[in-house]
Amino acid sequence: MSPNPKISIHELTKVFYKKKNSVTALENISLDIEEGEFVCLVGPSGCGKTTLLRILAGLENQSSGAFKIERSGEDRPNQSMVFQERGVLPWLTVEENVAFGLKMRHLPKSHVKERTNYFLNKVGLAKFTKMYPKELSGGMKQRVSIARAFANDPEILLMDEPFGALDEQNKYILQEELLSIWSETKKTVLFITHSIDEALYLSDRVLLMSAQPGKILAEIKIDLSRPRKLEDIRSNSEISSKFLDIWRHLQVEVQRSRL
């Protein structure tokens, strides 16, 4: 690990309070993520994965502990977040959605146009620029969200199950498109998924979380060359063994979450 990781999290804990009760969502999370790494978080439902991303995004405050996102300059946003759904603004066209973050930063119109067009082309939406979200399929809306996130050139990219609601065919197509853009930009990505196949296909490391309160129990490194194909994941005996390790981990933690 480098002395200055892109994301550094130290003993981060989050407790939610309601009346006289409290729930510890995250407990003593310590984690470093390097510049350009693609890291997936896997754990049972309710283990605090989304809470961790929301804290990194500035949408929640931690109860204790600290985190730092290493800045490369003052002219870029700290992060962009891609949600599973409801990530597009319904009153804006496809083009306006992708350009939204750039315009909010009051960048030159020529720069906004160039980056918007570039990423619309990258995700295959160049023919749909004037359409509104209500006219788009779920997969197309997620393309808009991904294009907007990358176009805004954030320090890090946070993705909360962005393909979870899609059918298998659309999911695989968007996974390929995401990896294609990531291979060019080398953004630092923290990605939540419940799909073991998706985690193994996309990531450099898979972090395994416990049932609530969420802790990071283990990490699994994916030493597979890029670019990858999904068939490479499914035909590789070493990766198949890691699939089983993650599956067993989830079985144990899901059972523990029910006790």
PAKOLSE-450393 format. One record per residue: residue in one letter; z, x, y of N, C-alpha, C in turn. Coordinates in steps of 0.2 Angstrom, whole numbers, plus 2048, in hexadecimal, padded with zeros to 3 digits. Each point is the difference from the previous one (the first is absolute). Last residue first. Example, Ala and Ser with C-alpha at 12.3 -4.5 7.8 and 13.67 -1.06 7.14 Angstrom:
+------+-----+-----+-----+-----+-----+-----+-----+-----+-----+
: type :  nZ :  nX :  nY : caZ : caX : caY :  cZ :  cX :  cY :
+------+-----+-----+-----+-----+-----+-----+-----+-----+-----+
:    S : 823 : 840 : 7F5 : 801 : 804 : 806 : 803 : 7FC : 805 :
:    A : 800 : 802 : 7E4 : 800 : 7FC : 806 : 800 : 804 : 806 :
+------+-----+-----+-----+-----+-----+-----+-----+-----+-----+
//
This chain:
+------+-----+-----+-----+-----+-----+-----+-----+-----+-----+
: type :  nZ :  nX :  nY : caZ : caX : caY :  cZ :  cX :  cY :
+------+-----+-----+-----+-----+-----+-----+-----+-----+-----+
:    L : 844 : 768 : 7BA : 807 : 800 : 7FD : 804 : 7FE : 806 :
:    R : 7E8 : 804 : 801 : 802 : 7F9 : 7FE : 807 : 800 : 7FE :
:    S : 7F5 : 814 : 806 : 800 : 7FC : 806 : 802 : 7F9 : 7FE :
:    R : 7FD : 810 : 7EF : 806 : 802 : 804 : 801 : 7FB : 806 :
:    Q : 7EC : 7FF : 7F3 : 806 : 7FE : 7FC : 806 : 800 : 804 :
:    V : 7ED : 80B : 809 : 800 : 7F8 : 801 : 805 : 7FD : 7FC :
:    E : 7FF : 817 : 7FE : 802 : 7FE : 807 : 800 : 7F9 : 801 :
:    V : 7F8 : 809 : 7EB : 807 : 802 : 801 : 803 : 7FD : 807 :
:    Q : 7E8 : 7FF : 7FC : 804 : 7FC : 7FB : 807 : 800 : 801 :
:    L : 7F3 : 80F : 80C : 800 : 7FA : 803 : 803 : 7FB : 7FB :
:    H : 7FD : 816 : 7F8 : 805 : 800 : 806 : 800 : 7F9 : 803 :
:    R : 7F1 : 803 : 7EF : 807 : 800 : 7FD : 805 : 800 : 806 :
:    W : 7E9 : 803 : 806 : 801 : 7F9 : 7FD : 808 : 7FF : 7FD :
:    I : 7F8 : 815 : 808 : 801 : 7FC : 806 : 802 : 7F9 : 7FD :
:    D : 7FA : 810 : 7F1 : 807 : 802 : 803 : 801 : 7FB : 805 :
:    L : 7EC : 7FE : 7F6 : 805 : 7FD : 7FC : 807 : 802 : 803 :
:    F : 7ED : 809 : 80A : 800 : 7F8 : 801 : 806 : 7FD : 7FC :
:    K : 7FB : 817 : 7FE : 804 : 7FF : 806 : 800 : 7F8 : 801 :
:    S : 7F4 : 808 : 7EE : 807 : 801 : 7FF : 804 : 7FE : 806 :
:    S : 7E9 : 800 : 801 : 802 : 7FA : 7FC : 808 : 801 : 7FF :
:    I : 7F5 : 811 : 80B : 801 : 7FB : 804 : 802 : 7FA : 7FD :
:    E : 7FA : 812 : 7F3 : 806 : 802 : 804 : 802 : 7FA : 804 :
:    S : 7EC : 7FE : 7F3 : 806 : 7FF : 7FC : 806 : 802 : 804 :
:    N : 7E9 : 7F6 : 809 : 803 : 806 : 800 : 807 : 7FF : 7FD :
:    S : 7F0 : 7EF : 805 : 7FE : 804 : 7FA : 803 : 806 : 7FF :
:    R : 803 : 7F0 : 812 : 801 : 7FD : 7FA : 7FF : 804 : 7FA :
:    I : 7FC : 808 : 816 : 807 : 7FE : 800 : 801 : 7FE : 7F9 :
:    D : 7EA : 803 : 806 : 803 : 807 : 7FF : 808 : 7FF : 7FF :
:    E : 7F2 : 7EE : 806 : 800 : 801 : 7F9 : 803 : 807 : 7FE :
:    L : 7FE : 7F9 : 816 : 806 : 7FC : 7FD : 7FF : 801 : 7F8 :
:    K : 7F9 : 813 : 811 : 7FD : 7FA : 7FE : 805 : 7FC : 7FC :
:    R : 800 : 815 : 814 : 802 : 7FD : 7FA : 7FC : 7FA : 7FF :
:    P : 7FD : 818 : 810 : 801 : 7F9 : 7FF : 801 : 7FE : 7F9 :
:    R : 80D : 811 : 801 : 7FD : 7FA : 804 : 7F9 : 803 : 802 :
:    S : 814 : 806 : 7EB : 7FB : 802 : 806 : 7FD : 7FA : 803 :
:    L : 819 : 801 : 7F5 : 7F9 : 7FE : 7FE : 7FB : 801 : 806 :
:    D : 81A : 800 : 7FB : 7FC : 806 : 800 : 7F9 : 7FF : 7FD :
:    I : 817 : 7F2 : 80A : 7F9 : 7FF : 7FD : 7FB : 806 : 801 :
:    K : 81D : 7FB : 7FF : 7FA : 804 : 803 : 7FA : 7FE : 7FC :
:    I : 819 : 7F4 : 803 : 7FB : 802 : 7FB : 7FA : 802 : 804 :
:    E : 81C : 7FB : 804 : 7F9 : 801 : 803 : 7FC : 802 : 7FA :
:    A : 81A : 7F2 : 804 : 7FB : 805 : 7FD : 7FA : 801 : 803 :
:    L : 812 : 7F2 : 807 : 803 : 803 : 7FA : 7FC : 805 : 7FE :
:    I : 806 : 7F3 : 818 : 7FA : 803 : 7FC : 803 : 804 : 7FA :
:    K : 80A : 7E8 : 80B : 801 : 808 : 800 : 7FA : 803 : 7FD :
:    G : 80A : 7E6 : 809 : 7FB : 804 : 7FE : 801 : 808 : 801 :
:    P : 812 : 7EB : 7F9 : 7FD : 803 : 806 : 7FB : 806 : 7FE :
:    Q : 7F9 : 7F1 : 7F3 : 805 : 800 : 806 : 807 : 802 : 7FE :
:    A : 7ED : 80A : 7F1 : 802 : 7F9 : 802 : 804 : 800 : 806 :
:    S : 7F2 : 816 : 7FD : 805 : 7FC : 7FC : 800 : 7F9 : 803 :
:    M : 7EA : 812 : 802 : 806 : 7FD : 803 : 805 : 7FC : 7FB :
:    L : 7EC : 815 : 800 : 802 : 7FA : 7FD : 807 : 7FE : 803 :
:    L : 7E8 : 80D : 808 : 807 : 800 : 800 : 803 : 7FA : 7FD :
:    V : 7E8 : 810 : 7FE : 803 : 7F9 : 800 : 808 : 801 : 800 :
:    R : 7E9 : 810 : 809 : 807 : 7FF : 7FD : 802 : 7F9 : 800 :
:    D : 7EA : 806 : 806 : 802 : 807 : 7FE : 807 : 800 : 7FD :
:    S : 7EF : 7E9 : 800 : 805 : 804 : 803 : 800 : 808 : 7FE :
:    L : 7F2 : 7EB : 7FA : 800 : 802 : 807 : 803 : 806 : 802 :
:    Y : 7FF : 7F7 : 7E9 : 7F9 : 801 : 802 : 800 : 803 : 807 :
:    L : 815 : 7F9 : 7F6 : 7FD : 806 : 7FC : 7F9 : 802 : 803 :
:    A : 80A : 7EC : 808 : 804 : 805 : 802 : 7FE : 807 : 7FD :
:    E : 7F6 : 7EB : 7F9 : 7FE : 802 : 807 : 804 : 806 : 803 :
:    D : 805 : 7F8 : 7EA : 7F9 : 803 : 800 : 7FE : 802 : 807 :
:    I : 814 : 7F4 : 7FD : 801 : 807 : 7FE : 7F9 : 803 : 800 :
:    S : 809 : 7EC : 810 : 7FB : 801 : 7FB : 801 : 808 : 7FE :
:    H : 80C : 7F4 : 812 : 803 : 7FF : 7F9 : 7FB : 801 : 7FA :
:    T : 803 : 80C : 81A : 7FC : 7FC : 7FC : 804 : 7FE : 7FA :
:    I : 7FF : 80D : 81A : 804 : 7FC : 7FC : 7FB : 7FD : 7FB :
:    F : 7FE : 817 : 810 : 7FD : 7FA : 7FD : 804 : 7FC : 7FB :
:    L : 7FD : 815 : 815 : 805 : 7FD : 7FB : 7FE : 7F9 : 7FE :
:    V : 7F2 : 817 : 80B : 801 : 7F9 : 7FE : 806 : 7FF : 7FC :
:    T : 7F2 : 812 : 812 : 806 : 7FF : 7FC : 801 : 7F9 : 7FE :
:    K : 7E7 : 80A : 806 : 806 : 7FD : 802 : 806 : 800 : 7FB :
:    K : 7E7 : 809 : 801 : 806 : 803 : 7FD : 807 : 7FD : 804 :
:    T : 7E7 : 7FB : 802 : 804 : 801 : 805 : 807 : 804 : 7FE :
:    E : 7ED : 7FC : 7F0 : 7FD : 803 : 807 : 806 : 801 : 805 :
:    S : 805 : 7F6 : 7EB : 7FE : 807 : 7FF : 7FD : 803 : 806 :
:    W : 807 : 7E9 : 801 : 806 : 805 : 800 : 7FD : 807 : 7FF :
:    I : 7F1 : 7EF : 7FE : 802 : 801 : 807 : 805 : 805 : 800 :
:    S : 7F9 : 7F9 : 7EB : 7FB : 804 : 804 : 802 : 801 : 807 :
:    L : 80F : 7F4 : 7F3 : 800 : 807 : 7FE : 7FA : 804 : 803 :
:    L : 801 : 7E8 : 803 : 806 : 803 : 803 : 800 : 808 : 7FF :
:    E : 7EF : 7F3 : 7F5 : 7FF : 801 : 808 : 806 : 803 : 803 :
:    E : 802 : 7FB : 7E9 : 7FB : 805 : 801 : 7FF : 801 : 808 :
:    Q : 80E : 7EE : 7FB : 803 : 807 : 7FE : 7FC : 806 : 801 :
:    L : 7F7 : 7EA : 802 : 804 : 802 : 806 : 804 : 806 : 7FF :
:    I : 7F4 : 7F7 : 7EE : 7FB : 802 : 805 : 804 : 803 : 806 :
:    Y : 80C : 7F7 : 7EE : 7FE : 806 : 7FF : 7FB : 803 : 805 :
:    K : 809 : 7EA : 802 : 805 : 805 : 801 : 7FD : 807 : 7FF :
:    N : 7F3 : 7ED : 7FC : 800 : 802 : 807 : 806 : 805 : 801 :
:    Q : 7FD : 7F8 : 7EA : 7FA : 804 : 803 : 800 : 802 : 807 :
:    E : 813 : 7F4 : 7F6 : 7FF : 807 : 7FD : 7FA : 803 : 803 :
:    D : 80B : 7ED : 80F : 7FE : 800 : 7F9 : 7FE : 807 : 7FE :
:    L : 812 : 7FC : 814 : 7F9 : 800 : 7FE : 7FF : 7FF : 7F9 :
:    A : 815 : 802 : 80D : 7FE : 7F9 : 7FF : 7F8 : 800 : 7FE :
:    G : 80C : 815 : 804 : 804 : 7FD : 7FB : 7FD : 7F9 : 7FF :
:    F : 7FA : 814 : 80F : 7FB : 7FD : 7FB : 804 : 7FB : 7FB :
:    P : 80C : 80C : 811 : 7FA : 7FD : 804 : 7FB : 7FD : 7FB :
:    E : 819 : 809 : 800 : 7FD : 7FC : 7FB : 7F9 : 7FD : 803 :
:    D : 80B : 80E : 810 : 805 : 7FC : 7FD : 7FC : 7FB : 7FB :
:    M : 7FD : 818 : 80F : 7FD : 7FB : 7FD : 804 : 7FC : 7FB :
:    L : 7FE : 814 : 816 : 805 : 7FC : 7FC : 7FC : 7FA : 7FD :
:    L : 7FA : 819 : 80C : 7FE : 7FA : 7FF : 805 : 7FD : 7FA :
:    I : 801 : 814 : 816 : 800 : 7FE : 7F9 : 7FE : 7F9 : 7FF :
:    E : 7FC : 80A : 814 : 802 : 806 : 7FD : 801 : 7FF : 7F9 :
:    P : 7ED : 7F2 : 80C : 807 : 801 : 800 : 802 : 806 : 7FD :
:    D : 7EA : 7F4 : 807 : 801 : 807 : 800 : 808 : 801 : 800 :
:    N : 7F1 : 7EC : 801 : 805 : 801 : 805 : 802 : 807 : 800 :
:    A : 7F1 : 7F7 : 7F0 : 7FC : 801 : 806 : 805 : 802 : 806 :
:    F : 808 : 7FA : 7EA : 7FD : 807 : 800 : 7FD : 801 : 807 :
:    A : 809 : 7EB : 7FC : 805 : 805 : 7FF : 7FD : 807 : 801 :
:    R : 7F1 : 7ED : 800 : 804 : 801 : 806 : 806 : 805 : 800 :
:    A : 7F3 : 7FC : 7EC : 7FC : 803 : 806 : 803 : 801 : 806 :
:    I : 80B : 7F4 : 7EF : 7FF : 807 : 7FE : 7FC : 804 : 805 :
:    S : 802 : 7E8 : 802 : 807 : 803 : 801 : 7FF : 808 : 7FF :
:    V : 7ED : 7F3 : 7FB : 801 : 800 : 807 : 807 : 804 : 802 :
:    R : 7FB : 7FC : 7E9 : 7FB : 805 : 803 : 801 : 801 : 808 :
:    Q : 80B : 7EE : 7F5 : 804 : 807 : 7FF : 7FB : 805 : 802 :
:    K : 7F7 : 7EB : 801 : 805 : 801 : 805 : 804 : 806 : 7FF :
:    M : 7F0 : 7FB : 7F1 : 7FD : 802 : 806 : 805 : 800 : 805 :
:    G : 806 : 7F8 : 7EB : 7FE : 807 : 800 : 7FD : 803 : 806 :
:    G : 806 : 7E9 : 7FE : 806 : 804 : 800 : 7FE : 807 : 800 :
:    S : 7ED : 7F1 : 80B : 804 : 800 : 7F9 : 806 : 804 : 801 :
:    L : 7F4 : 7F4 : 816 : 800 : 806 : 7FB : 804 : 7FF : 7FA :
:    E : 7FE : 7F2 : 815 : 7F9 : 800 : 7FC : 800 : 806 : 7FB :
:    K : 813 : 7FD : 80E : 7FF : 7FA : 7FC : 7FA : 7FF : 7FD :
:    P : 804 : 812 : 80F : 803 : 801 : 7FA : 800 : 7FA : 7FB :
:    Y : 7EC : 804 : 811 : 807 : 800 : 801 : 803 : 800 : 7F9 :
:    M : 7E8 : 80C : 80A : 803 : 7FA : 7FC : 808 : 800 : 801 :
:    K : 7EF : 810 : 808 : 801 : 7FB : 805 : 803 : 7FA : 7FC :
:    T : 7FA : 814 : 7F5 : 804 : 802 : 805 : 802 : 7FA : 805 :
:    F : 7F3 : 805 : 7EA : 805 : 7FB : 801 : 804 : 800 : 806 :
:    K : 7F0 : 811 : 7F6 : 7FC : 7F9 : 800 : 805 : 7FA : 802 :
:    A : 809 : 816 : 7FC : 7FC : 801 : 805 : 7FC : 7F9 : 802 :
:    L : 811 : 808 : 7EE : 800 : 7FA : 804 : 7FC : 800 : 806 :
:    G : 807 : 811 : 7EE : 7FA : 7FB : 7FE : 800 : 7FA : 804 :
:    V : 80E : 814 : 802 : 803 : 7FB : 7FB : 7FB : 7FB : 7FF :
:    K : 7FA : 813 : 80E : 804 : 803 : 7FA : 802 : 7FA : 7FB :
:    N : 7F7 : 7FA : 815 : 7FB : 802 : 7FB : 803 : 803 : 7FA :
:    L : 80E : 7FA : 811 : 7FD : 7FA : 7FE : 7FA : 802 : 7FB :
:    F : 80A : 811 : 80B : 805 : 7FE : 7FB : 7FD : 7F9 : 7FD :
:    Y : 7F4 : 80B : 812 : 801 : 804 : 7FA : 804 : 7FD : 7FB :
:    N : 7FE : 7F5 : 814 : 7FA : 7FF : 7FC : 800 : 805 : 7FA :
:    T : 813 : 801 : 80F : 7FF : 7F9 : 7FD : 7FA : 800 : 7FC :
:    R : 803 : 813 : 80D : 804 : 800 : 7FA : 800 : 7F9 : 7FC :
:    E : 7F3 : 803 : 814 : 7FE : 804 : 7FB : 804 : 800 : 7FA :
:    K : 805 : 7F3 : 813 : 7FA : 7FE : 7FD : 7FE : 804 : 7FA :
:    V : 812 : 807 : 80E : 802 : 7FA : 7FC : 7FA : 7FD : 7FC :
:    H : 7FC : 812 : 80F : 804 : 802 : 7FA : 802 : 7FA : 7FB :
:    S : 7F5 : 7FB : 815 : 7FC : 804 : 7FB : 803 : 802 : 7FA :
:    K : 80D : 7F7 : 812 : 7FC : 7FB : 7FC : 7FB : 803 : 7FB :
:    P : 817 : 80C : 807 : 7FA : 7FF : 803 : 7FC : 7FB : 7FB :
:    L : 81A : 7FD : 7FF : 7FB : 806 : 7FF : 7FA : 7FE : 803 :
:    H : 817 : 7F4 : 7FE : 7FB : 801 : 806 : 7FC : 806 : 7FF :
:    R : 80F : 7F5 : 7F0 : 802 : 807 : 803 : 7FC : 802 : 806 :
:    M : 7FD : 7EC : 7F4 : 806 : 7FF : 803 : 803 : 807 : 802 :
:    K : 7EB : 7FE : 7F6 : 800 : 7FD : 806 : 807 : 800 : 803 :
:    L : 7FD : 807 : 7EA : 7FD : 805 : 805 : 800 : 7FD : 807 :
:    G : 808 : 7F3 : 7EF : 804 : 805 : 801 : 7FE : 805 : 805 :
:    F : 7F1 : 7EE : 7F9 : 806 : 7FE : 804 : 805 : 805 : 801 :
:    A : 7EA : 7FF : 7F4 : 800 : 804 : 806 : 807 : 7FF : 803 :
:    V : 7FA : 7F4 : 7EC : 800 : 807 : 7FF : 801 : 805 : 806 :
:    N : 7FE : 7E8 : 802 : 806 : 802 : 7FC : 801 : 807 : 7FF :
:    E : 7ED : 7F7 : 80B : 805 : 801 : 804 : 807 : 801 : 7FD :
:    E : 7EC : 7FE : 7F3 : 7FF : 805 : 804 : 806 : 801 : 805 :
:    V : 7FF : 7ED : 7F2 : 801 : 806 : 7FC : 800 : 806 : 804 :
:    T : 807 : 7EB : 80E : 7FB : 801 : 7FB : 801 : 807 : 7FC :
:    L : 814 : 7F0 : 80B : 7FB : 805 : 802 : 7FB : 801 : 7FA :
:    W : 813 : 7F0 : 800 : 7FC : 7FF : 806 : 7FB : 805 : 802 :
:    P : 810 : 802 : 7ED : 7FB : 7FB : 7FF : 7FB : 7FE : 806 :
:    L : 80C : 817 : 7F7 : 801 : 7FC : 805 : 7FB : 7FA : 800 :
:    V : 80A : 80F : 7EB : 7FA : 800 : 805 : 802 : 7FB : 805 :
:    G : 80D : 805 : 7EC : 800 : 806 : 804 : 7FB : 800 : 806 :
:    R : 808 : 7F1 : 7EC : 802 : 7FE : 807 : 800 : 806 : 805 :
:    E : 803 : 807 : 7E7 : 7FC : 7FB : 803 : 803 : 7FE : 807 :
:    Q : 807 : 813 : 7F4 : 7FD : 7FD : 7FA : 7FB : 7FA : 803 :
:    F : 805 : 814 : 811 : 804 : 7FC : 7FC : 7FC : 7FD : 7FA :
:    V : 801 : 817 : 810 : 7FB : 7FB : 7FD : 804 : 7FC : 7FB :
:    M : 805 : 811 : 817 : 802 : 7FD : 7FA : 7FB : 7FB : 7FE :
:    S : 803 : 818 : 810 : 7FD : 7FA : 7FF : 802 : 7FD : 7F9 :
:    Q : 80B : 814 : 813 : 7FE : 7FD : 7F9 : 7FB : 7FA : 801 :
:    N : 807 : 80F : 812 : 804 : 803 : 7FB : 7FD : 7FE : 7F9 :
:    P : 7EF : 802 : 815 : 806 : 7FC : 7FE : 803 : 803 : 7FA :
:    R : 7F3 : 80F : 812 : 7FF : 7FC : 7FA : 806 : 7FC : 7FE :
:    D : 7FE : 811 : 812 : 7FB : 7FB : 801 : 7FE : 7FC : 7FA :
:    E : 810 : 813 : 803 : 803 : 7FA : 803 : 7FA : 7FB : 801 :
:    G : 803 : 813 : 7EB : 7FE : 800 : 808 : 803 : 7F9 : 802 :
:    S : 804 : 807 : 7EA : 7FB : 805 : 801 : 7FD : 800 : 808 :
:    R : 818 : 7F8 : 7F2 : 7FB : 7FE : 804 : 7FB : 806 : 801 :
:    E : 812 : 7F7 : 7EC : 7FE : 806 : 804 : 7FA : 7FE : 804 :
:    I : 815 : 7F1 : 7F8 : 7F8 : 800 : 7FF : 7FE : 806 : 804 :
:    K : 819 : 7F8 : 7F6 : 7FC : 804 : 805 : 7F9 : 800 : 7FD :
:    F : 81B : 7F4 : 7FB : 7F9 : 802 : 7FE : 7FC : 803 : 806 :
:    A : 81C : 7F8 : 7F7 : 7FB : 802 : 805 : 7F9 : 801 : 7FC :
:    G : 81C : 7F4 : 7FC : 7FA : 805 : 7FF : 7FB : 801 : 805 :
:    S : 80D : 7E8 : 7FD : 802 : 807 : 801 : 7FB : 805 : 7FD :
:    S : 7FB : 7E9 : 804 : 807 : 800 : 801 : 803 : 807 : 801 :
:    Q : 7E6 : 7F9 : 807 : 804 : 802 : 7FA : 808 : 7FF : 802 :
:    N : 7EB : 7F1 : 80A : 805 : 806 : 802 : 804 : 802 : 7F9 :
:    E : 7E6 : 7F3 : 804 : 807 : 7FF : 7FE : 804 : 807 : 802 :
:    L : 7E9 : 7FF : 805 : 801 : 7F8 : 800 : 808 : 7FF : 7FE :
:    G : 7F3 : 816 : 802 : 804 : 7FE : 805 : 801 : 7F8 : 801 :
:    A : 7F6 : 80E : 7EE : 7FB : 7FD : 805 : 804 : 7FE : 806 :
:    L : 80C : 809 : 7EE : 7FB : 805 : 802 : 7FB : 7FE : 805 :
:    I : 80E : 7F0 : 7F6 : 804 : 805 : 804 : 7FC : 805 : 803 :
:    R : 7F6 : 7F1 : 7F1 : 801 : 7FD : 807 : 805 : 804 : 804 :
:    L : 7FB : 807 : 7EA : 7FA : 800 : 804 : 802 : 7FD : 807 :
:    L : 811 : 7FE : 7F0 : 7FF : 807 : 802 : 7FA : 801 : 805 :
:    T : 804 : 7EB : 7F7 : 805 : 802 : 805 : 7FF : 807 : 802 :
:    T : 7F3 : 7F8 : 7EE : 7FE : 7FE : 806 : 804 : 801 : 806 :
:    K : 808 : 806 : 7EA : 7FA : 804 : 802 : 7FD : 7FE : 807 :
:    G : 814 : 7F8 : 7F2 : 800 : 803 : 807 : 7FA : 803 : 802 :
:    C : 806 : 7F3 : 7EC : 803 : 806 : 800 : 800 : 804 : 806 :
:    G : 7F6 : 7EA : 7F8 : 807 : 800 : 803 : 803 : 806 : 800 :
:    S : 7EE : 7FE : 7ED : 801 : 7FC : 806 : 807 : 800 : 803 :
:    P : 7FA : 815 : 7F2 : 800 : 7F9 : 7FF : 800 : 7FC : 806 :
:    G : 7F3 : 818 : 800 : 807 : 7FD : 7FF : 800 : 7F9 : 7FF :
:    V : 7F1 : 817 : 80A : 800 : 7FB : 7FB : 807 : 7FE : 7FE :
:    L : 7EF : 80E : 814 : 807 : 7FD : 7FE : 7FF : 7FB : 7FB :
:    C : 7EF : 816 : 808 : 801 : 7F9 : 7FE : 808 : 7FE : 7FE :
:    V : 7EF : 813 : 80F : 806 : 7FF : 7FC : 801 : 7F9 : 7FF :
:    F : 7EF : 814 : 80A : 800 : 7F9 : 7FE : 805 : 7FF : 7FB :
:    E : 7FC : 815 : 814 : 802 : 7FD : 7F9 : 7FF : 7F9 : 800 :
:    G : 7FD : 80E : 814 : 7FB : 7FF : 7FC : 801 : 7FE : 7F9 :
:    E : 813 : 80C : 80B : 7FA : 7FE : 804 : 7FB : 7FF : 7FB :
:    E : 818 : 7FD : 7F5 : 7FC : 805 : 804 : 7FA : 7FD : 804 :
:    I : 819 : 7F7 : 7F9 : 7F9 : 7FF : 7FE : 7FC : 804 : 805 :
:    D : 81C : 7FC : 7F7 : 7FB : 804 : 804 : 7F9 : 7FE : 7FD :
:    L : 81B : 7F5 : 7FE : 7F9 : 801 : 7FE : 7FC : 804 : 805 :
:    S : 818 : 7F1 : 7F9 : 7FE : 806 : 803 : 7F9 : 802 : 7FD :
:    I : 813 : 7EA : 802 : 7F9 : 802 : 7FE : 7FF : 807 : 804 :
:    N : 815 : 7F0 : 7FD : 7FF : 807 : 800 : 7F9 : 803 : 7FD :
:    E : 802 : 7E7 : 7FE : 806 : 804 : 800 : 7FE : 807 : 7FF :
:    L : 7F7 : 7E4 : 807 : 7FE : 807 : 7FE : 806 : 805 : 801 :
:    A : 803 : 7E8 : 801 : 7F9 : 800 : 7FE : 7FE : 807 : 7FE :
:    T : 818 : 7F2 : 802 : 7FD : 807 : 801 : 7F9 : 800 : 7FD :
:    V : 810 : 7EB : 80A : 7FB : 802 : 7FB : 7FE : 807 : 801 :
:    S : 815 : 7EE : 808 : 7FC : 805 : 801 : 7FC : 802 : 7FA :
:    N : 811 : 7EB : 80D : 7FD : 803 : 7FA : 7FB : 806 : 802 :
:    K : 80B : 7EF : 80E : 805 : 804 : 7FD : 7FE : 804 : 7FA :
:    K : 7EE : 7F7 : 811 : 807 : 7FD : 800 : 805 : 805 : 7FD :
:    K : 7EC : 80B : 7FC : 7FF : 7F9 : 802 : 807 : 7FD : 7FF :
:    Y : 7F2 : 81A : 801 : 806 : 7FC : 800 : 7FE : 7F8 : 802 :
:    F : 7F5 : 819 : 7F4 : 7FE : 7F9 : 804 : 807 : 7FC : 800 :
:    V : 7F9 : 81C : 7FE : 804 : 7FA : 7FD : 7FF : 7FA : 805 :
:    K : 7F5 : 81B : 7F9 : 800 : 7F9 : 804 : 804 : 7FB : 7FC :
:    T : 7FC : 81D : 801 : 803 : 7FA : 7FD : 7FF : 7FA : 805 :
:    L : 7F9 : 81C : 7FB : 7FE : 7FA : 804 : 803 : 7FA : 7FC :
:    E : 7FF : 81B : 7FF : 806 : 7FB : 7FE : 7FF : 7FA : 804 :
:    H : 7ED : 80E : 806 : 806 : 803 : 7FE : 806 : 7FB : 800 :
:    I : 7E3 : 805 : 802 : 805 : 7FB : 800 : 806 : 803 : 7FD :
:    S : 7E6 : 807 : 80B : 807 : 803 : 7FD : 805 : 7FA : 801 :
:    I : 7E3 : 805 : 802 : 806 : 7FB : 800 : 806 : 803 : 7FC :
:    K : 7EF : 80F : 804 : 7FD : 7FB : 804 : 805 : 7FA : 801 :
:    P : 809 : 819 : 7FB : 7FC : 7FB : 7FC : 7FE : 7FB : 805 :
:    N : 808 : 819 : 802 : 7FF : 7FB : 804 : 7FC : 7FA : 7FD :
:    P : 806 : 814 : 7F4 : 806 : 800 : 804 : 800 : 7FA : 805 :
:    S : 7F2 : 7FF : 7E8 : 800 : 804 : 807 : 806 : 7FF : 804 :
:    M : 7FE : 7FF : 7E4 : 800 : 7FC : 806 : 800 : 804 : 806 :
+------+-----+-----+-----+-----+-----+-----+-----+-----+-----+
//
